[in-house]
């Protein structure tokens, strides 16, 4: 039987039955795996329970708050944050064990190089490699930023960058990818609205065009084959809808304020 190390793994899920088994298979050395699920309708929770994970069911609070909730339930001295579509290679597992068990970890947190795959291809260009991400830290010294999208681990103390790799198998099903674009662009637009930003459909179109040119031409996306073209387009589409939705939210907000003012005056 594999020896467990004093490490907690924190994962949030919703309908991750396709990804979760392979993810969990790469962290069997961890003493605790915490799963915070936000209403899966597939057998995600059953998969987690069968593999001995601590499963919690909670309403969706946004990426940052949801992941922080998982962290709050971790009981070991070290915490590793993962997404269900990520994997820990054997070499990286060895590095983590050295830090946790042999007490070679003097830093409070550690970042890894993330190797991102799309439709079977390791994407090396337009900012997708080495894609450093902080994922391992001492319990009590790290937390998740509270933003609703593009959340990250923040560590109170020194962080050491490792050459070790985390494999990330990004969404490759185009229908589900479109759904993610809709979700992320809405969250991004709401965040931009709270920050007081403005936009227009014209502005959104210009931003989208510039993002495509930057990714596909300047950052070498054209060298990544059909995957590079697809990713450049989807990133551009996401940018367009984020700022077009911002314009829509701004106008809806102004209309609601005007209606409320008119109603107040008439009364």
N, C-alpha and C positions, 0 to 999 in steps of 0.2 A: 504493500500500500504506500502511495506517495506521501512523503513527509510534508506536512503543512507548515507554512511560515506565518509569523504574526502580521499578516497583511489583510486588509479589507479591500475588496473591489466594489466600486459603486457604479451601477448602470441604471439608466432610465429606459423604459420600454413602452411601446404601444404597437401591437401587431408585428412583433419581430420574430415570429416562429421560424422564418427562413434563415435569419442571421444568428439568432441567439445560441443554438447548439454548438456551432463552430467557435463562437466567441468564448463560451464557457469552457470548451475543451482545451483552450490555451491558457487558462488560469486555474487549473485544478490544484496548483501548489498553494493557493491562497486559503487561509483559514476561514475567511468569511466572504461571501458574495451577497451584496445587498441589491435587490431589484425593486425599484419604485415604478409601478406600472400605472398608466393613466387611462385604463379602460380598454384593454385589448379584447377584441372579439374573436380572435383565433386562440390557439392553445399555448400562447406565450407563457402565461402564468403556470400552466401545468408543466411545461418544459423546465422552467426555473425551479419549481418545487421538487420535481423528480430528481434534480441534480443537487439538491441540498441547499439551495439558495434561500436567503431570508427575503420573502416577498411581501411587499406592502402595496396596497391599492389606494391611490390618491387622485383627486381631480387635477386636471392640468392647470399649472400655475405659470407657465412660461419656462423656457429652457433653463435659465439661470436658477430660479427658485426651485424648480423640480430637481435639478441636480444637487442643489444645496441640501434639499430634504434627504436625499440619499446619503450625502456625506454625514449629516447629523446622526444617522443610524449606524455608522461605522464604529466599531469598538476596538479595533486593533491599533497599535502604535503607528502603523504606516497605512496610507490609503492610496489606491490606484484608481483613477477615474477612466472609464472606457465607455465607448458607444457600442451598441450591439453589432454594428457592422465593422468593428475593429478586431484585430487578432494580435496576440503576443507571440512572436517567433521564438523558437527554442533558445537562440542566442540571447535575446533580450530577457527571457525568463531567467537565464543564468545571471545576468547583470543585476536584475532586481533582487534575486536571492542573495547575492553578495552584499548589496547595500543593506538589506533588511536583516539578514541572519548574521553575517560576519561583521556587522556594525562598521562597514567601511564608508557608510554615508555620513559625511560631516556636514553636508549642506542640509537645508530645511526642505528643499524641493529639487526635482530633477526634470529636465525636458528631454524629449525624444525626437528623433527625426521620423516624420510620418510619411510612409510610402503609399501614395494614393493610386488606386486602380479604378479605371472606368472601362466597362465593356471588355474586360480581360487584359487591358493594356496598362502598364505602369506609366503614369503621366509624369514626365520629368521637367516639363517646361511650363511657362507662364505662371510662375509662382507656386506650383504644386509640389515642388521638391527643392530643399529638404523639408519644408513645412514644419518647423520646430513647434512642439506643443508641450506644455507642462502638464504632466499627468500623475507623477509620483511625489508624495510629500508626507511629512510627519503630521500625524493627527494633531489638530489644534493650531497648526501654522498655515493651513491653506483653506480657502473658501472659493466659491464660484461667484463671479461677477453677476449682479442682479439684472442685467439687461435681458430683454425678452428674446433676442436673437444674437448669434455670434458671441455667446458666452465663453468665458475662459477661466482657468484656474489662476487665482492670485495667491501668492505665497508671501507671508510675513517673515522675510529672512533671505539668506543667500540661496540662489538657484544655480545648479550646475548643469551645463548642457552635455548630454551624452551622445555618443555616436550610435547608440542602440536604436533599433527601428521598431515602430508600430505599423502594422499593415492595416490599411483602410480600404474597404471595398465599397466605394460610393454607389449610390443608386444608379442602376443601368437600365431599368425598365422605363421607357420613355413616358408612358402614361402616368406612372407614379412620380416620375421626375417633374412632370407638369403640375401635379398636385403639390409637390414640395415648393415649386416656384410660386404658386399661388399663395401658399402658407407663408413662406419667407418674405415675399414682397409685401404682403399685408402687414406682417410684424414690423418690417423695416419702415414702411410708410407711417405706421402708428408711432414708432419711435422718433422718426424725423419730425412728425407733427408736434410731439411733446417738446422737442428741442427747438421749436419755433421756426423750422425751415419752410421754405416755399418752393413751389415748382409749377410747371405747366406741361401740357402734352408736348408742346414743342421742345421745351427744356428736357423732358424725359426722352424724346427721340434723339436729341443730340447726345445726351449722356450714353444712351444705348449704342449709338454708332461708334462713339469714341472708345467704349469698352470693348466692342468687337474688334476694332482696328488694333487696339493695344494688345489684346490677347492673341489674336490670330496672326498679326503681322509683326509687331514690335517684340513680343515675347516668344515668338516662334511656335505658336499653336499649329501652324500649317505643317510643321515637321512631325506632328503627332497623328498624322493620318486622319481618317474619318472621325476618330474619337476627338481629336483636337478641334475639328470644325464643329462638331456637335456641342462640345463644351463651350466654345467661344460664342456660339449662337444662344445657348441656354443662359449663359451669364449675361449676355446682352438683353435677352428677353426679361430676365429677372430685374435688371436695372431699369428697363423701360417701365415695367408695371409698378415697381416700387415708387417711382417718382410720378407716374400718372395717377396712381392711387393716392399719393400725397396731395396732388392737386384736387382730386375728388373729395378727399376728407376735409381739406381746407374750405372748399366751397360749401360742403354740407354743414360744416361747423358754423360758417358765417351765415348761412341761410337759417339755421336753427336759432342763432343769436338774434337775428333780425326779427324772426317770428315771435320770439319771446319778448322782445322789446315792444313790438307793435301791440301784442296782447296786453302788456303792462300799461301802455299808454291808453289803450281803449277802455281799460278797466278804471 
